């Protein structure tokens, strides 16, 4: 039996304490001989990234001593901050951004040169060369430099600390990969104003002759993830057909399709080191492929046939070869958080090497997402279809009262070139188990639906994304699945901008909003951001300052007279991507107009909250905010501290 109670007020074991208790963010996986290593971001340890090693006998060891944090600031978003070979670990330490080496039984020691400037050099995405040197990406920040002066290069770092520059000139370089002999180098590059999902180039260099060969890419083609093969060919991902598919280049100059479907093997390279395909020792290829918001693992046999593995996963990443018939990866499902798996081809039961935490929760509390497609419009008003994942309320003990429909949280992923994830998130279940419905919108511009869908946001940020979020909310209301009078919208970073833009409208259907470190002033963002995204808005909005009038028109800060709905704003004090002044601009403007607003500034946090106590406070404060605005009581047993709403 379940007890009827107002939606939003249901008691739940999925509290903010559980969200962070023993929670980790699993990052990249590496295989080194018989050992498997992976990265864990730990909120309980101040958000630092620990590297964990699992021996063949199952013994698990934390490798980094206290005070070390394997994170790189290359591109600000990082990724590929560590790698391992023959028991030796190389990693970039967050505090000083120097590359360190950790030998068995020793303490970490820096191997990159002393920084020549206050901001220094940043290192990532390395591979070990046969001569013992490292080939990797270096991001150099000259003294007092702005984004235009930052140099991204492929370099060779010798054991004595000497550095040779191998590739310089492009605005960005990633994925330096040596063939087995160390004689040829492949890398991906691109130039402003493109982003890596727009136009990239894959180049191969003969290191003996210095001859460069362009393998793929250029205007209208996004190329990523080069992988050398045993026969000297090169696999890579390209969206030349409109979908990120897998191709092979041979030294003879041929490019042939390997796995080409109307699905996405590639992902947007916000971080370095993505790995969505691997080649087994016998030549078979395993790739993750996304369709309708869900991942599957595909196997390409030696005869060219492609089959799908029957596995209980909905998202997969960081694929690595684990043996002749084995792949190690990070995977999750709608009812299980991400884990490290070992998958044996032909065996439907994966071995879990790093299990997800045991939540100790009745599965009836877990809401499973339903992929939905709904009608929306493009920037010119033409009809089209948009996509989302819909989570209905779920509880083992409570249900809504007769005749009442649940409030809806419209969730907007960051990026905006990213996608909703169908993996169990306690942060989502925190809401659904209390009686909220949640819709995670893959608005036009999101990835996973082909290049044409991704390009819907070109020149239309603040239009197409807002239209899709409003359309999702209204459609669910029309379907009778949510209460159209209690719609709320929340998002972080780019999703925070969409939240603000959706509220800065006279016709907004939303009763409230939550802005997590979102953009309020596009002009300020164009003038004050890091190199990686310093020209991103050229595509999303238009060149600046030539199209300044568009920036002004689409900036929520310039339309505060249209804000009438309560807003909560949450911001990190050390955010270099969306600085605190962005949030403070909008908060001050709403205060001056008397619009109800709550503002929480979290000291020491960057772009996205990493510390457990701050994650908890942000969630509980947002719940308190909705309770006050939408009219329901909080479960007394949780002792949630109310947030102050300035009225």
Buried (B, 14 or more C-beta within 10 A) or exposed (E): EEEEBBBBBBBBBBBBEBBBBEBBBBBBBBBBEEBBBBBBBBBBBEBBBBBBBBEEEEEEEEBBEEEBBBBBBBBBBBBBBBBBBEEBBBBBBBEEBBBBBBEEEEEBEEBBBEBEEEBBBBBBBBBBBEEEBBBBBBBBBEEEBEBEEBBBBBBBBBEEEEBEEBBEEBBBBBBBBBBEEBBBBBBBBBEBBBBBBBBBBBBBBEBEEEEEBEBBBEEEBBBBBBBBBEEEBBBBBBBBBEBBBBBBBBEEEEBEBBBBBEBBBBBBBBBBBBBBBBBBEEEBBBBBBBBEBBBBBBBBEEEEEBEEBEBBBBBBBBBBBBBEBBBBBBBBBBBBBBBBBBBBBEEEEBEEBBEBEEBEBEEEBBBBBBBBEBEBBBBEEEEBEBBBBBBBBBBBBBBBEEEBBBBBBBBBBBBBBBBBBBBBBBBBBBBBBBBBBBBBBBBBBBBBBBBEBBBBBBBBBBBBBBBBBBBBBBBBBEEEBBBBEBBBBBBBBBBBBBBBBBBBBEEBBBBBBBBBBBBBBBBBBBEBBBBBBBBBBBBBBBBBEEBBEBBBEBBBBBBBEBBBBBBBBBBBEEBEBBBBBBBBBBBBBBEEEEBBBBBBBBEEBBBBBBBBBBBBBBBBBBBBBBBBBBEBEBBEEBEBEBBEBEE
